[in-house]
Amino acid sequence: MSEAASPIAETLAAVVKEFLAKGSRFAQTKPVILETLRRLGPHRRDELKTEQAVLRAYYAMFKNGTLHWGYDANNPGPPFFHVADE
């Protein structure tokens, strides 16, 4: 992933890892996006640009195979997700 070294991608990856450990209630798109934005802080100059950058980084994780839709049989698709081999 080309954004792997960016602060946004690093923050997002940390949130994903932590939220997956908490279970399906947290392994969802909206909670992950909002927590990532919260951790990036109120110092964002252009909030819409930051939000869109977080969304791009999030969806890149699906495109590159880091994340996959669905958490379990009860939550088989979006907004739930899982990481393969974990």
Biopython code that builds the backbone (N, CA, C, O; Angstrom):
import numpy as np
from Bio.PDB.StructureBuilder import StructureBuilder

atoms = [
    (1, "MET", "N", (0.850, -1.173, 0.000)),
    (1, "MET", "CA", (0.000, 0.000, 0.000)),
    (1, "MET", "C", (0.892, 1.231, 0.000)),
    (1, "MET", "O", (1.774, 1.359, 0.850)),
    (2, "SER", "N", (0.678, 2.113, -0.920)),
    (2, "SER", "CA", (1.541, 3.278, -1.058)),
    (2, "SER", "C", (1.400, 4.249, 0.110)),
    (2, "SER", "O", (2.325, 5.012, 0.386)),
    (3, "GLU", "N", (0.266, 4.236, 0.795)),
    (3, "GLU", "CA", (0.050, 5.150, 1.913)),
    (3, "GLU", "C", (0.522, 4.562, 3.243)),
    (3, "GLU", "O", (0.263, 5.143, 4.297)),
    (4, "ALA", "N", (1.207, 3.424, 3.210)),
    (4, "ALA", "CA", (1.587, 2.728, 4.437)),
    (4, "ALA", "C", (2.435, 3.584, 5.366)),
    (4, "ALA", "O", (2.357, 3.432, 6.585)),
    (5, "ALA", "N", (3.236, 4.473, 4.816)),
    (5, "ALA", "CA", (4.114, 5.293, 5.645)),
    (5, "ALA", "C", (3.434, 6.573, 6.128)),
    (5, "ALA", "O", (3.997, 7.295, 6.951)),
    (6, "SER", "N", (2.234, 6.863, 5.630)),
    (6, "SER", "CA", (1.576, 8.108, 6.015)),
    (6, "SER", "C", (1.001, 8.012, 7.425)),
    (6, "SER", "O", (0.630, 6.928, 7.874)),
    (7, "PRO", "N", (0.928, 9.136, 8.118)),
    (7, "PRO", "CA", (0.327, 9.143, 9.452)),
    (7, "PRO", "C", (-1.121, 8.652, 9.431)),
    (7, "PRO", "O", (-1.570, 8.001, 10.375)),
    (8, "ILE", "N", (-1.843, 8.957, 8.371)),
    (8, "ILE", "CA", (-3.229, 8.505, 8.265)),
    (8, "ILE", "C", (-3.280, 6.983, 8.192)),
    (8, "ILE", "O", (-4.038, 6.352, 8.929)),
    (9, "ALA", "N", (-2.480, 6.391, 7.311)),
    (9, "ALA", "CA", (-2.483, 4.936, 7.154)),
    (9, "ALA", "C", (-2.004, 4.245, 8.431)),
    (9, "ALA", "O", (-2.550, 3.209, 8.813)),
    (10, "GLU", "N", (-1.010, 4.796, 9.083)),
    (10, "GLU", "CA", (-0.509, 4.200, 10.324)),
    (10, "GLU", "C", (-1.558, 4.263, 11.432)),
    (10, "GLU", "O", (-1.750, 3.291, 12.163)),
    (11, "THR", "N", (-2.228, 5.392, 11.555)),
    (11, "THR", "CA", (-3.274, 5.541, 12.562)),
    (11, "THR", "C", (-4.429, 4.600, 12.256)),
    (11, "THR", "O", (-4.942, 3.928, 13.151)),
    (12, "LEU", "N", (-4.834, 4.551, 11.007)),
    (12, "LEU", "CA", (-5.915, 3.673, 10.589)),
    (12, "LEU", "C", (-5.585, 2.205, 10.878)),
    (12, "LEU", "O", (-6.428, 1.475, 11.400)),
    (13, "ALA", "N", (-4.386, 1.775, 10.549)),
    (13, "ALA", "CA", (-3.983, 0.386, 10.795)),
    (13, "ALA", "C", (-4.020, 0.054, 12.289)),
    (13, "ALA", "O", (-4.428, -1.044, 12.670)),
    (14, "ALA", "N", (-3.604, 0.984, 13.124)),
    (14, "ALA", "CA", (-3.636, 0.766, 14.573)),
    (14, "ALA", "C", (-5.071, 0.640, 15.071)),
    (14, "ALA", "O", (-5.370, -0.219, 15.899)),
    (15, "VAL", "N", (-5.956, 1.492, 14.568)),
    (15, "VAL", "CA", (-7.358, 1.440, 14.972)),
    (15, "VAL", "C", (-7.985, 0.122, 14.522)),
    (15, "VAL", "O", (-8.697, -0.522, 15.293)),
    (16, "VAL", "N", (-7.728, -0.274, 13.295)),
    (16, "VAL", "CA", (-8.265, -1.536, 12.785)),
    (16, "VAL", "C", (-7.833, -2.698, 13.670)),
    (16, "VAL", "O", (-8.659, -3.529, 14.048)),
    (17, "LYS", "N", (-6.571, -2.762, 13.998)),
    (17, "LYS", "CA", (-6.048, -3.850, 14.832)),
    (17, "LYS", "C", (-6.722, -3.869, 16.206)),
    (17, "LYS", "O", (-7.153, -4.920, 16.680)),
    (18, "GLU", "N", (-6.808, -2.711, 16.832)),
    (18, "GLU", "CA", (-7.431, -2.621, 18.152)),
    (18, "GLU", "C", (-8.910, -2.973, 18.112)),
    (18, "GLU", "O", (-9.409, -3.678, 18.989)),
    (19, "PHE", "N", (-9.607, -2.484, 17.098)),
    (19, "PHE", "CA", (-11.041, -2.711, 17.027)),
    (19, "PHE", "C", (-11.362, -4.152, 16.666)),
    (19, "PHE", "O", (-12.363, -4.687, 17.143)),
    (20, "LEU", "N", (-10.556, -4.791, 15.846)),
    (20, "LEU", "CA", (-10.771, -6.211, 15.553)),
    (20, "LEU", "C", (-10.672, -7.046, 16.814)),
    (20, "LEU", "O", (-11.420, -8.008, 16.986)),
    (21, "ALA", "N", (-9.756, -6.688, 17.694)),
    (21, "ALA", "CA", (-9.575, -7.424, 18.945)),
    (21, "ALA", "C", (-10.794, -7.287, 19.859)),
    (21, "ALA", "O", (-11.017, -8.138, 20.720)),
    (22, "LYS", "N", (-11.576, -6.235, 19.682)),
    (22, "LYS", "CA", (-12.759, -6.002, 20.510)),
    (22, "LYS", "C", (-13.987, -6.761, 20.010)),
    (22, "LYS", "O", (-14.956, -6.900, 20.757)),
    (23, "GLY", "N", (-13.977, -7.255, 18.777)),
    (23, "GLY", "CA", (-15.096, -8.034, 18.256)),
    (23, "GLY", "C", (-15.914, -7.310, 17.210)),
    (23, "GLY", "O", (-15.609, -6.183, 16.818)),
    (24, "SER", "N", (-16.981, -7.996, 16.759)),
    (24, "SER", "CA", (-17.764, -7.524, 15.613)),
    (24, "SER", "C", (-18.415, -6.167, 15.832)),
    (24, "SER", "O", (-18.599, -5.414, 14.877)),
    (25, "ARG", "N", (-18.761, -5.847, 17.051)),
    (25, "ARG", "CA", (-19.392, -4.555, 17.318)),
    (25, "ARG", "C", (-18.476, -3.398, 16.921)),
    (25, "ARG", "O", (-18.948, -2.319, 16.565)),
    (26, "PHE", "N", (-17.175, -3.627, 16.984)),
    (26, "PHE", "CA", (-16.205, -2.584, 16.671)),
    (26, "PHE", "C", (-15.585, -2.751, 15.295)),
    (26, "PHE", "O", (-15.074, -1.785, 14.729)),
    (27, "ALA", "N", (-15.620, -3.968, 14.744)),
    (27, "ALA", "CA", (-15.010, -4.239, 13.438)),
    (27, "ALA", "C", (-15.968, -3.823, 12.326)),
    (27, "ALA", "O", (-16.429, -4.642, 11.531)),
    (28, "GLN", "N", (-16.249, -2.524, 12.299)),
    (28, "GLN", "CA", (-17.172, -1.947, 11.334)),
    (28, "GLN", "C", (-16.586, -0.659, 10.779)),
    (28, "GLN", "O", (-15.753, -0.009, 11.411)),
    (29, "THR", "N", (-17.031, -0.313, 9.609)),
    (29, "THR", "CA", (-16.497, 0.854, 8.915)),
    (29, "THR", "C", (-16.622, 2.145, 9.722)),
    (29, "THR", "O", (-15.616, 2.804, 9.983)),
    (30, "LYS", "N", (-17.828, 2.513, 10.116)),
    (30, "LYS", "CA", (-18.026, 3.825, 10.743)),
    (30, "LYS", "C", (-17.234, 4.006, 12.035)),
    (30, "LYS", "O", (-16.571, 5.031, 12.189)),
    (31, "PRO", "N", (-17.276, 3.048, 12.977)),
    (31, "PRO", "CA", (-16.480, 3.251, 14.190)),
    (31, "PRO", "C", (-14.983, 3.403, 13.913)),
    (31, "PRO", "O", (-14.307, 4.201, 14.561)),
    (32, "VAL", "N", (-14.477, 2.646, 12.961)),
    (32, "VAL", "CA", (-13.047, 2.726, 12.627)),
    (32, "VAL", "C", (-12.705, 4.082, 12.015)),
    (32, "VAL", "O", (-11.706, 4.699, 12.388)),
    (33, "ILE", "N", (-13.518, 4.540, 11.093)),
    (33, "ILE", "CA", (-13.272, 5.838, 10.450)),
    (33, "ILE", "C", (-13.329, 6.966, 11.483)),
    (33, "ILE", "O", (-12.445, 7.821, 11.525)),
    (34, "LEU", "N", (-14.369, 6.963, 12.312)),
    (34, "LEU", "CA", (-14.517, 8.039, 13.294)),
    (34, "LEU", "C", (-13.395, 8.040, 14.327)),
    (34, "LEU", "O", (-12.910, 9.103, 14.714)),
    (35, "GLU", "N", (-12.982, 6.862, 14.774)),
    (35, "GLU", "CA", (-11.886, 6.805, 15.750)),
    (35, "GLU", "C", (-10.570, 7.246, 15.112)),
    (35, "GLU", "O", (-9.760, 7.913, 15.756)),
    (36, "THR", "N", (-10.358, 6.881, 13.867)),
    (36, "THR", "CA", (-9.143, 7.315, 13.177)),
    (36, "THR", "C", (-9.109, 8.833, 13.083)),
    (36, "THR", "O", (-8.074, 9.448, 13.342)),
    (37, "LEU", "N", (-10.227, 9.438, 12.717)),
    (37, "LEU", "CA", (-10.296, 10.902, 12.643)),
    (37, "LEU", "C", (-10.089, 11.533, 14.020)),
    (37, "LEU", "O", (-9.414, 12.556, 14.138)),
    (38, "ARG", "N", (-10.663, 10.931, 15.058)),
    (38, "ARG", "CA", (-10.492, 11.468, 16.410)),
    (38, "ARG", "C", (-9.019, 11.467, 16.807)),
    (38, "ARG", "O", (-8.519, 12.435, 17.379)),
    (39, "ARG", "N", (-8.329, 10.363, 16.493)),
    (39, "ARG", "CA", (-6.911, 10.258, 16.856)),
    (39, "ARG", "C", (-6.032, 11.193, 16.048)),
    (39, "ARG", "O", (-4.973, 11.608, 16.519)),
    (40, "LEU", "N", (-6.450, 11.528, 14.846)),
    (40, "LEU", "CA", (-5.662, 12.464, 14.044)),
    (40, "LEU", "C", (-5.733, 13.863, 14.629)),
    (40, "LEU", "O", (-4.871, 14.698, 14.352)),
    (41, "GLY", "N", (-6.753, 14.126, 15.434)),
    (41, "GLY", "CA", (-6.809, 15.352, 16.203)),
    (41, "GLY", "C", (-7.537, 16.504, 15.558)),
    (41, "GLY", "O", (-7.810, 16.501, 14.358)),
    (42, "PRO", "N", (-7.846, 17.491, 16.379)),
    (42, "PRO", "CA", (-8.595, 18.655, 15.918)),
    (42, "PRO", "C", (-7.744, 19.647, 15.124)),
    (42, "PRO", "O", (-8.254, 20.660, 14.646)),
    (43, "HIS", "N", (-6.473, 19.363, 14.988)),
    (43, "HIS", "CA", (-5.580, 20.288, 14.306)),
    (43, "HIS", "C", (-5.688, 20.203, 12.780)),
    (43, "HIS", "O", (-4.962, 20.893, 12.064)),
    (44, "ARG", "N", (-6.593, 19.358, 12.287)),
    (44, "ARG", "CA", (-6.745, 19.222, 10.834)),
    (44, "ARG", "C", (-7.144, 20.571, 10.238)),
    (44, "ARG", "O", (-8.069, 21.224, 10.721)),
    (45, "ARG", "N", (-6.445, 20.976, 9.197)),
    (45, "ARG", "CA", (-6.741, 22.268, 8.569)),
    (45, "ARG", "C", (-7.949, 22.168, 7.653)),
    (45, "ARG", "O", (-8.804, 23.053, 7.667)),
    (46, "ASP", "N", (-8.036, 21.128, 6.870)),
    (46, "ASP", "CA", (-9.151, 20.961, 5.941)),
    (46, "ASP", "C", (-9.819, 19.630, 6.260)),
    (46, "ASP", "O", (-9.379, 18.577, 5.797)),
    (47, "GLU", "N", (-10.867, 19.683, 7.043)),
    (47, "GLU", "CA", (-11.485, 18.469, 7.557)),
    (47, "GLU", "C", (-11.983, 17.551, 6.446)),
    (47, "GLU", "O", (-11.786, 16.339, 6.525)),
    (48, "LEU", "N", (-12.621, 18.095, 5.415)),
    (48, "LEU", "CA", (-13.133, 17.256, 4.337)),
    (48, "LEU", "C", (-11.994, 16.518, 3.633)),
    (48, "LEU", "O", (-12.121, 15.333, 3.326)),
    (49, "LYS", "N", (-10.894, 17.204, 3.380)),
    (49, "LYS", "CA", (-9.755, 16.547, 2.739)),
    (49, "LYS", "C", (-9.204, 15.428, 3.617)),
    (49, "LYS", "O", (-8.832, 14.369, 3.113)),
    (50, "THR", "N", (-9.151, 15.656, 4.912)),
    (50, "THR", "CA", (-8.667, 14.630, 5.836)),
    (50, "THR", "C", (-9.627, 13.447, 5.863)),
    (50, "THR", "O", (-9.199, 12.294, 5.817)),
    (51, "GLU", "N", (-10.918, 13.732, 5.936)),
    (51, "GLU", "CA", (-11.904, 12.654, 5.938)),
    (51, "GLU", "C", (-11.794, 11.815, 4.673)),
    (51, "GLU", "O", (-11.836, 10.586, 4.737)),
    (52, "GLN", "N", (-11.656, 12.464, 3.538)),
    (52, "GLN", "CA", (-11.550, 11.737, 2.276)),
    (52, "GLN", "C", (-10.242, 10.951, 2.187)),
    (52, "GLN", "O", (-10.213, 9.866, 1.607)),
    (53, "ALA", "N", (-9.180, 11.480, 2.748)),
    (53, "ALA", "CA", (-7.904, 10.758, 2.768)),
    (53, "ALA", "C", (-8.015, 9.504, 3.637)),
    (53, "ALA", "O", (-7.465, 8.457, 3.295)),
    (54, "VAL", "N", (-8.724, 9.612, 4.754)),
    (54, "VAL", "CA", (-8.941, 8.443, 5.609)),
    (54, "VAL", "C", (-9.774, 7.403, 4.860)),
    (54, "VAL", "O", (-9.471, 6.211, 4.910)),
    (55, "LEU", "N", (-10.811, 7.845, 4.175)),
    (55, "LEU", "CA", (-11.626, 6.915, 3.390)),
    (55, "LEU", "C", (-10.799, 6.218, 2.310)),
    (55, "LEU", "O", (-10.930, 5.010, 2.117)),
    (56, "ARG", "N", (-9.961, 6.960, 1.613)),
    (56, "ARG", "CA", (-9.099, 6.347, 0.584)),
    (56, "ARG", "C", (-8.170, 5.310, 1.198)),
    (56, "ARG", "O", (-7.997, 4.223, 0.646)),
    (57, "ALA", "N", (-7.577, 5.641, 2.330)),
    (57, "ALA", "CA", (-6.670, 4.697, 2.996)),
    (57, "ALA", "C", (-7.424, 3.460, 3.463)),
    (57, "ALA", "O", (-6.909, 2.346, 3.370)),
    (58, "TYR", "N", (-8.635, 3.647, 3.963)),
    (58, "TYR", "CA", (-9.453, 2.526, 4.426)),
    (58, "TYR", "C", (-9.796, 1.594, 3.270)),
    (58, "TYR", "O", (-9.599, 0.383, 3.366)),
    (59, "TYR", "N", (-10.306, 2.151, 2.186)),
    (59, "TYR", "CA", (-10.693, 1.311, 1.056)),
    (59, "TYR", "C", (-9.480, 0.709, 0.348)),
    (59, "TYR", "O", (-9.598, -0.336, -0.291)),
    (60, "ALA", "N", (-8.334, 1.345, 0.452)),
    (60, "ALA", "CA", (-7.102, 0.763, -0.090)),
    (60, "ALA", "C", (-6.753, -0.530, 0.644)),
    (60, "ALA", "O", (-6.162, -1.439, 0.060)),
    (61, "MET", "N", (-7.119, -0.610, 1.927)),
    (61, "MET", "CA", (-6.838, -1.828, 2.700)),
    (61, "MET", "C", (-7.646, -3.016, 2.161)),
    (61, "MET", "O", (-7.205, -4.159, 2.276)),
    (62, "PHE", "N", (-8.811, -2.762, 1.582)),
    (62, "PHE", "CA", (-9.592, -3.824, 0.938)),
    (62, "PHE", "C", (-8.996, -4.146, -0.435)),
    (62, "PHE", "O", (-8.873, -5.307, -0.823)),
    (63, "LYS", "N", (-8.635, -3.094, -1.147)),
    (63, "LYS", "CA", (-8.092, -3.278, -2.492)),
    (63, "LYS", "C", (-6.788, -4.077, -2.474)),
    (63, "LYS", "O", (-6.553, -4.894, -3.364)),
    (64, "ASN", "N", (-5.945, -3.851, -1.475)),
    (64, "ASN", "CA", (-4.661, -4.560, -1.429)),
    (64, "ASN", "C", (-4.732, -5.883, -0.668)),
    (64, "ASN", "O", (-3.717, -6.562, -0.511)),
    (65, "GLY", "N", (-5.929, -6.254, -0.194)),
    (65, "GLY", "CA", (-6.106, -7.550, 0.443)),
    (65, "GLY", "C", (-5.807, -7.607, 1.926)),
    (65, "GLY", "O", (-5.789, -8.691, 2.508)),
    (66, "THR", "N", (-5.570, -6.455, 2.554)),
    (66, "THR", "CA", (-5.341, -6.422, 3.997)),
    (66, "THR", "C", (-6.638, -6.712, 4.743)),
    (66, "THR", "O", (-6.644, -7.480, 5.705)),
    (67, "LEU", "N", (-7.729, -6.104, 4.306)),
    (67, "LEU", "CA", (-9.045, -6.306, 4.909)),
    (67, "LEU", "C", (-9.972, -6.988, 3.925)),
    (67, "LEU", "O", (-9.809, -6.882, 2.710)),
    (68, "HIS", "N", (-10.959, -7.697, 4.482)),
    (68, "HIS", "CA", (-11.972, -8.383, 3.682)),
    (68, "HIS", "C", (-13.327, -8.124, 4.319)),
    (68, "HIS", "O", (-13.439, -8.036, 5.542)),
    (69, "TRP", "N", (-14.363, -8.001, 3.481)),
    (69, "TRP", "CA", (-15.698, -7.726, 3.999)),
    (69, "TRP", "C", (-16.240, -8.913, 4.774)),
    (69, "TRP", "O", (-15.968, -10.064, 4.434)),
    (70, "GLY", "N", (-17.010, -8.628, 5.818)),
    (70, "GLY", "CA", (-17.633, -9.632, 6.664)),
    (70, "GLY", "C", (-16.780, -9.935, 7.879)),
    (70, "GLY", "O", (-15.551, -9.927, 7.814)),
    (71, "TYR", "N", (-17.453, -10.201, 8.991)),
    (71, "TYR", "CA", (-16.743, -10.524, 10.226)),
    (71, "TYR", "C", (-16.920, -12.001, 10.584)),
    (71, "TYR", "O", (-15.958, -12.681, 10.943)),
    (72, "ASP", "N", (-18.153, -12.487, 10.482)),
    (72, "ASP", "CA", (-18.476, -13.883, 10.791)),
    (72, "ASP", "C", (-19.783, -14.230, 10.081)),
    (72, "ASP", "O", (-20.288, -13.429, 9.294)),
    (73, "ALA", "N", (-20.341, -15.428, 10.353)),
    (73, "ALA", "CA", (-21.561, -15.868, 9.677)),
    (73, "ALA", "C", (-22.763, -14.970, 10.006)),
    (73, "ALA", "O", (-23.674, -14.837, 9.189)),
    (74, "ASN", "N", (-22.769, -14.369, 11.169)),
    (74, "ASN", "CA", (-23.864, -13.466, 11.541)),
    (74, "ASN", "C", (-23.689, -12.057, 10.978)),
    (74, "ASN", "O", (-24.649, -11.289, 10.915)),
    (75, "ASN", "N", (-22.497, -11.727, 10.578)),
    (75, "ASN", "CA", (-22.170, -10.401, 10.018)),
    (75, "ASN", "C", (-21.328, -10.613, 8.758)),
    (75, "ASN", "O", (-20.136, -10.306, 8.747)),
    (76, "PRO", "N", (-21.955, -11.143, 7.689)),
    (76, "PRO", "CA", (-21.193, -11.618, 6.541)),
    (76, "PRO", "C", (-20.756, -10.568, 5.516)),
    (76, "PRO", "O", (-20.083, -10.919, 4.547)),
    (77, "GLY", "N", (-21.108, -9.328, 5.691)),
    (77, "GLY", "CA", (-20.749, -8.325, 4.691)),
    (77, "GLY", "C", (-20.565, -6.955, 5.307)),
    (77, "GLY", "O", (-20.510, -6.814, 6.529)),
    (78, "PRO", "N", (-20.469, -5.928, 4.440)),
    (78, "PRO", "CA", (-20.306, -4.562, 4.936)),
    (78, "PRO", "C", (-21.433, -4.195, 5.894)),
    (78, "PRO", "O", (-22.568, -4.632, 5.702)),
    (79, "PRO", "N", (-21.148, -3.419, 6.900)),
    (79, "PRO", "CA", (-19.933, -2.659, 7.172)),
    (79, "PRO", "C", (-18.882, -3.435, 7.967)),
    (79, "PRO", "O", (-17.849, -2.876, 8.334)),
    (80, "PHE", "N", (-19.142, -4.728, 8.237)),
    (80, "PHE", "CA", (-18.216, -5.542, 9.019)),
    (80, "PHE", "C", (-17.034, -5.977, 8.172)),
    (80, "PHE", "O", (-17.146, -6.096, 6.952)),
    (81, "PHE", "N", (-15.884, -6.217, 8.828)),
    (81, "PHE", "CA", (-14.687, -6.641, 8.106)),
    (81, "PHE", "C", (-13.841, -7.562, 8.969)),
    (81, "PHE", "O", (-14.056, -7.682, 10.175)),
    (82, "HIS", "N", (-12.875, -8.209, 8.329)),
    (82, "HIS", "CA", (-11.917, -9.048, 9.046)),
    (82, "HIS", "C", (-10.579, -8.996, 8.312)),
    (82, "HIS", "O", (-10.493, -8.522, 7.179)),
    (83, "VAL", "N", (-9.547, -9.490, 8.978)),
    (83, "VAL", "CA", (-8.221, -9.604, 8.398)),
    (83, "VAL", "C", (-7.968, -11.091, 8.169)),
    (83, "VAL", "O", (-8.204, -11.900, 9.066)),
    (84, "ALA", "N", (-7.500, -11.457, 7.001)),
    (84, "ALA", "CA", (-7.204, -12.851, 6.718)),
    (84, "ALA", "C", (-6.042, -13.331, 7.592)),
    (84, "ALA", "O", (-5.140, -12.560, 7.919)),
    (85, "ASP", "N", (-6.077, -14.600, 7.962)),
    (85, "ASP", "CA", (-4.992, -15.251, 8.725)),
    (85, "ASP", "C", (-4.791, -14.672, 10.110)),
    (85, "ASP", "O", (-3.682, -14.737, 10.640)),
    (86, "GLU", "N", (-5.816, -14.114, 10.709)),
    (86, "GLU", "CA", (-5.706, -13.639, 12.094)),
    (86, "GLU", "C", (-6.784, -14.242, 12.929)),
    (86, "GLU", "O", (-6.864, -13.967, 14.126)),
]
sb = StructureBuilder()
sb.init_structure("model")
sb.init_model(0)
sb.init_chain("A")
sb.init_seg("    ")
for serial, (resi, resn, name, xyz) in enumerate(atoms, 1):
    if name == "N":
        sb.init_residue(resn, " ", resi, " ")
    sb.init_atom(name, np.array(xyz, "f"), 0.0, 1.0, " ", f" {name:<3s}", serial, name[0])
structure = sb.get_structure()
